[in-house]
Amino acid sequence: MKINILKNIFSSLFACCLLASCNSKKGSSRELDVFRYNEHYNVATLDPAFARNPPIIWPTNQLFNGLVQQDDSLNIVADIAKSWTISEDTKTYTFTLRDDVVFHKHTQFKTKDSTRKVVASDFVYSFDRLKDVQVASPGSWVLNNVKSYSAVNDTTLVINLDKEFPAFIGLLTMRYCSVVPKEIVEFYGTEFRSHPIGTGPFKFKRWEEGVKLVLRKNENYFETDENGTPLPYLEAVAITFLPDKQSEFLQFAQGNLDMLNSLDPSYKDELLTATGELKGKYKNEVKTISGPFLNTEYLGFFLPSNAEEVRSLALRQAVNYGFDRSKMIKYLRNGIGTPANAGFIPTGLPGYGTPGYEYNPAKARELINAYIKESGNPAPSITIGTNSQYLDICEYIQRELGKLGLTIIIDVMPPSTLRQLKSTGKLDSFRASWIADYPDAENYLSLYYSKNFTPNGPNYTHFKDAYYDRLYEQSFKITDIEKRKVIYQKMDSILISKAPFVTLYYDQVIKFVHKNVTGLTANPQDFLVLKRVKKLATE
């Protein structure tokens, strides 16, 4: 009763705040020029060589550019490189750079206008830095398959690979591969983290760590819209760091934030219906921006586990059959996401769609009973490690499998502990997610390649299959995406049959914004792209 009363109070408070914000006099030019969002986690650095997670990727995406970038359909398009060619053996990439891209102004450039053009040798320096063991960038792996790179002249960069890797061009869209200026990095040293100079649509202005980060418009940015109007449209970006999601929610309601980028259990039922639609009282002032997100949410099994139940294919398959993913999405996720009734490759990538496990409680019960009869274990159980954010999903699976005769034990732990134990093989089963590093299904299938056993790679389950490994290696030699897709689907079908995981759902990007915000899109890798965003005046 007390919880329901608090929810009702919170709901009423939000509605009042939203109404007040909508009826207040808005639209000053200063307010319209600034896009404001909140980040729950402190940003550790603004150095793109350390852009390993969204809290860092989002601001660095405004500050820096690379050779190429992705559009919202996952196509690789020009950025600082205006064109490129790939050799017949697919091992040599030749990039032709634009000659009108300049770094953000800084007195250390020691030029009349305090800036200079980007040249090919800047990418050589940036890649050298990415590989430098003294820098210790977590993104150094991006260049693992690179044999050499060189600047032929100011506008020509050549990259040679050790072996074929069709997904390589996608790797270059990662923020790790941003261009940085040598003279500024060497001037600041490790303090470049808080004095970033790049080429992006916004430039660094002020950062009070844990409180606020402000970026200002780069007047010398090289991109324009389809009408030739210079980008970006906004004058500034302001990022706050409120750790409490309810506080963030109220700030959004009061009009102090332009975007709400989370769907927290504390307020999801206040905003959305069970099918993921905005509730009526918010439709006039708020809109949702959504689309597929390259993120597979799953349960993983550590196959060399000491637990006999985890080593049992029958029980792993029983878990896959034993709960209704559609019902889980509807009631626990308010319709956000797609039930994962296919393989590990998420919707939106070539290779998606291999038939997986449908809800079949009778089949699950049959498999559990067969295990009990064969093993002589009358009370099988599996322990799942998770953090509190996904406790409701694990509890749902626990209830459903419990009805069928399989006990699920839930071990709740902090996210950092979960990551550590998962990486060291100390969890029999664990809840996890895999967000694409680059837009190719190979990135997902690499989690089950035997040479990628943790801690030397992302194979957390220690799955091993000789035929799967051969197909994985074969895929690197095929550049035709349609032919590669066939191999990917074969690999996914092997994984489904061996069940080293339980796919839960394929995630969805969802952002809540006030209706005066235009130009914000849902990127499948959830990159925040603000260079085309506008804020319109409201009555």
N, C-alpha and C positions, 0 to 999 in steps of 0.2 A: 504494500500500500504506500509506504514512504517513497519507494522508487518511482511509482506512478505519479505521486504528487509532485516530486521534483521534476519529472519529465514534463508534466503539464505546465509547471511554472516556467521551465526553460523554453517550452514551445511558445507560451504567451509572450515571454520577454523577446524572443526572436522576432515574432510577428510584429510586435510594437516597434522594435528597432528598425525593421525593414520598412514599415509604414512611415515612420518618422523620417528615415533617410530618403524615401521616395518623395515625400511631400516637402522636404526642405529645399531651399533655393540652391540649385547646383549649377555647375557649368562655367565657373570662372576659367579663364584661359589657362591659368597656372595649373588648376586641377585637371583640366582636360589634356594637358601635355604630359602628365606623369602616369605611368602604369604601376600599380602597387600590388604586390603579392607577399605572402608570408611563407617563410621556410621554417619547418619545425626543428630542424637540426642545424647546429652551428656549422657554418662553412669553414673548413679547415684551411683552405688555400684558394687563391685565384690563379694559380699557375696551371696551365692546361696539361702539363706533363703529369699532373696528379689528379686529373679529372676522372675519377674512377666511379663516382656515383652521382645521382641526379642533383643533390644539393650543390655540388661543385660544377657539374656539367651545365646546369641552367644558366648561371651567371657567366661562365666562361664562354658559353655559346653566343652571348651578346658581345663579348670582348674580342674574340679571335676568329680567324678564318683558316681554312686549310686549302689543299689543292682542289678538292672536290667536295660536294655536299649532297645530301639526299633531299628529294622533294617528298611530298606527303604520300606519294604512291610508291615509295622506296626506290625510285629511279635515281641513278647516280648522275648528277648534273654538274655543270661547271661552277667553280668558285673562283679562286685565284688563278687556277689553270683554266684557260678558255677552251682548250681542246687537248686531246691526247690520242696516241696510237698504241696498239698492242701488237708485238711481233707475232709471227705465225706460230712460233713454239710457245707462245703465251708467257714467256719469261722476261721480256723486256718491255717496259712502259716508258714512253717518251711524252713528256708534258710540255706544252707551250703555255707560258704564263702571260697574263695581262701585264701591260706596262704602265697602268694607271692606278695601281694600288699603293697607298702610302700608310706608314705606321701612324698611330696616334702621336700627337706632338709631345716632345720632351726636350728639355734644354741639352740633355746629354748627346743628342744627335749633332749638336754644334754646327747646324746649318742656319741659313738666314731665316727660314720659316720653321725651324725646330722639328723637322721631319725628314723622311727620305722614302724613296720608292722601295718596294719589296723586289728582290732579285732572287734568282735560282739558288745562289749560294746561301741565302737565308734559310732555305729548306734543308740544305746540307748541314748547316749548323744546328738547326732545330732537331733533325734526326740524330745527329751525333750526340746531342744532349739527351735525347730520349734513351739512347743506348748506354750512356755514361753510368758506370756502376757507382760513381761518387754521387750522382744525382739521385739514383735509386728510384727511378720512376716506375710505378706499378704498370705502366703501359708499354714497357720496353718489349714485351712479347709481340707487340704488333709488327715489329721488324725482324722477328726470328727467322722468317723465310727469305729475308732480303740479303742478297749476296753483296751488292754494292749500289751506290747512288752517287751521281756527280752532276755538277753544273757545267753544261757545255758552253753556255754563255749566260747573259743576264736573264733571258726569257726561255731557256730550254733546260729542263731537268730530266735526267735519265735514271730509271730505277731497274736494276737487274735482280731477278729472283734466283734462288738456288734450285727450286723445282716448281712445277706447275702448281698454281693455287688460284682457281677461278674467282674466289671470293676476295682476292687481295684488294681490288679497287674499292670494295665496301669498307675495308679496314681503314682506308685513308680518309673516310668521312668522320672518323672518331676524333673527339676533341684532343686526344693525345697528339695527333698529327698536325696541330696548329703551327703556324709560323710565328716565331718570336725573334726579336732583334738582339743580336749578340752584344752590342754596346750597352744596351739597357740591362740585360740579364747579368752581364759581368759587373756592371756598376752597382747593382743592388745585391748580387749574390743570392743567398737564401731568402732575403727580404723581397725578392721579386714576387713572392706569394701575395704580398700586400701592396705591391706597386706595379700592377700588370700593365704592360703596353702591348697592344696588338693592332689589328687592322679592322676590327669588327664594327658593326653599326652603332655601338655605344662604347664610350670610353670611361675609364675609371674616374670617379670623383671623390668619394669619401666612404670609409668603412670603419664603423665603430663595432668591433667584433662582438657578436652575440646580441647586438641591439639593432643596427641598421646599416644597410649597404646601398649606396647611391651611384648610379651610372648616368652619364649625360650623353646626349646625342653627339655622334661623330659627324661634324659638318663636312668632312672630307671623304665620307664613305663612297665606295665606287659603284654600288648597285643602284639601279633605278627600277621603278615599276613599269608596267606595260605601256604607260603613257609618257615615259621618260622623266617622271617626277623622282627626284632623289629620295632614297630611303636613308634612315627610317623616318616615319611620320612623327613619332613621339619625341618629346623633348628630353624625357628622363625615365628611368626605371628606379623604383624605390622598393627595397626588400627589407621586411622586418623579420624578427626571429622569435616569435612567440612560441614557446614549446607546447602550450596547452591548446588542444584543438577546439575546445568549446570557446575559449577566448578568441581564437582566430575566427570562429563561426560568427560570433557576435560582432567582431570588427567588420566582417563582410556584410552583415545585416545593416550595420550603421553607415555603410557606404565608405568606410575607411580603407577597404581593400577592394580591388577590382575583380579578383579571381579567388575562388576557393578550389583548391586542388586535391581535396581528399574527401572520402566518404566514410567518416568515422561512425562507429555504432552508436555513439551518444546522440547523433542528430540525423542519421540517415533516414529514419522513419518520419522525421519532421519534414524533410524535403521531398522524398520520393515515395511513390506508390510501390507495391510489391512487384510491379512490372517495369520499374525503372523510369516512370514518367514523373515529371514535376507535379507536385500537388497544386490544386487549383489556385490557392491563395498566393502562390509565388509566380505564376505563369506570366503575369503582366510586367514584372520587374526583373526577373532572372531567366536566363536561358542556359541550357546545357550544351556543351560541345563534346562529342564523343565519337569513338571509332575504335577499330581493333588495335590492341596493344601487343607487341611481340613479347609476351610473357606467359610461360606455361607454369601454372601452380600445380604442385604434385606432392605425393608422398614417395620417398625413396626408401629402398630396402638395402641394407649393407649385406651383400650376399655371402661373404665369408663369416657372417655372424656366428657366435656360439649358440644362439637360439635356434633350435631345430625348426621352430615354426616359421621363422624368417627364411630359412633355406628351403622350405617346402613350396614348390611351384603351385600346388593345389591351394594352399592357404593364401598365397599372394594373388592368385586369380580370384579366389573367393572374395577378398577385399575389393577387388576391381568390380565384381558383379554385385556386391552386396549393399549398395546405397544408390539412391536416386539423385543424380547430379542436377537434373532440371529442377527438382524440388529444392535442393540445396541452394542453387543460384537464386531462385524466386524468393525464398524466405530468409536466407542469411545474407544475400548480396543485393536484395531489392532489384533483381533482374540485371545487374551489371556483370557482364561476362558471358561467355559461351560455355555450356556444359562440355567437358572434355571427353566426348565419346569416340574420339579418334586417337591417334598416336601422340608422340611427344612433340612433333612439329606443330607449332600453333597456326591458327588461321591467319592467312595473309602472306604466307611464304610458299613458294613452289615446293611441292612434296607433301603439303597438308592434305588430309582427307582419307588416309588409310583407316579402314574400319577398326574400331577398338572395342571397348566393353560397354554394352548396354546394361541397364538395370535389370537384373534377373535373380531375384532372391531365391527362387527354387534351385537354380544352378549353384548359387553360392552355398546354400545349405547342403546340397549334395556333395560338393567338394570338401566342405568342413567335415561332414560325416565320414567321407572316404578317408580323410587324414586321420580322424580319431580311430577308425577301425584298423588302419594300417600301422599307425604308430603306437597304439595302445595308450595314448595320452587322452584322458577323458575331458580335460579342461584346457584346451589350447589358448594361449594368449600372446598378444604382440604389443610391445611398448612403443609408442610414438613420441618422439621428442618434438616440441613445438614452443613457440613464444606465445604470449598472451593475446596477441593480435588475431591469431588464428584458432584460438581455443574453441570458439563456437563451432567451427567447421569440424574440428577433431571430435568434439563432443557429439555432434550429429552422427559422424561415422561410428563412434563408439556405441551409440544407442542402436543404430541400425544393424551393426554386426553382432551386437549382443543378443538381439532377437533371434539370430540364426545359429548361435552356439559358439561364436568366437569372441573371447574377451579382449577388448582393446583397453590398454592402460595408457593414460596420457601423462607425460612428464613435461611440465611447464617450466621453462627456464628463460633467462634473459637472452636477447638476440645474439649478443657477443659469445655467450657460452654455447648456444646452439651452433653457431658458425664453427667454433673451435672443435667441438665434439664431432660434428659432421665431417669436418676435414680430416680428422685423425682416426675415423672409423670406430668411434666409441659409442655410436648410437645404432641400435638394431634397425630402427626405422625413424624417419625424420620428415617433417614438413619442410618443403623448400620451394623455391621459384627459380626459374631461369629466364632472365631478361636478355634479349639479343644484344650482343656486342656489335654485331654487324648484320646486315639483312641477307643472310644466306642460311638455309637449313643445316648446312654443315656445322654451324656454330652450336646447334642443338644436339646433333648426332655425335659431336666430339665428346659429349659427356659419357659415352658408352664405348669409346675406343680403348682397347686394353692398355695401350701405351700411355694413356692419360690418367692412370690411377693417381688419386690424391696421395701425398701432398704435391706431386709433380704435375698435376693436371686436374681437370674438373670432373673426373670419373669418381664421384663420391660413393657409388654403389659397388664399385670394383667388378662390374659386369665384364665378362670376357666371352667372346665367341669368335672363332677363327674365320668363319664365313663373313660375319659382320665386318671384321677388320679388313678383309680383302676388298669388300665392296667400298668401305670407307676410303681406302687407299686408291682404289680405281676411280673414284669420283673426282679426284684431283686432276686426272688426265683428260677430263671431258669438259669442253667449254660450252657446248650446246646445252642450254638450261633445260630444254625439254628432255633430252637424254639423261641429264643429271638427275632430273626429277624422278625418273623411273627408278634409278638406283636408290635415291633417297627413300622412296616409298617401300622398296624391298627391305631396306635397313629398318625402317619404322615397323614393318610387319614382323620382323625378327624380334624386335624389342617387345612388341605387344604379346607375341606368343610366349616369351620368356618372363615377362612381367617383373622386371627389376624395379618398377615404379607403379604408382597409381595416379593417373592423371586426374586432376580435380576440375579445373576450368582454365580456359584461355581468357586472359584478362582483357579489360577494355579501358581505354583512356576515357576519363570523364572529368570535365572541368565545369564549374558553375561560374558564370560571369554575369555582370549586370548588362542589361540589354543595350546600353550605349557603347559597349565594346564591340568593335568589328575587326575582322582580319586575323583573329586568333583561330588556329586550326588544331585538330587532333592528329599529331604525328604518331605513326605506328611504333616508334621507339621512344615516344614521349619526350622528344626534345622540345624545349620551350623556344619558339621562334617569335620574336617580338618586332622584327624589323618592318612588318606590314600591318601592325596593329594601330588602330585609331580609336579615339574616344570621342563620341559625338555629344553635342550639347543636349541637355534634357530640359523639358519645360519646367 
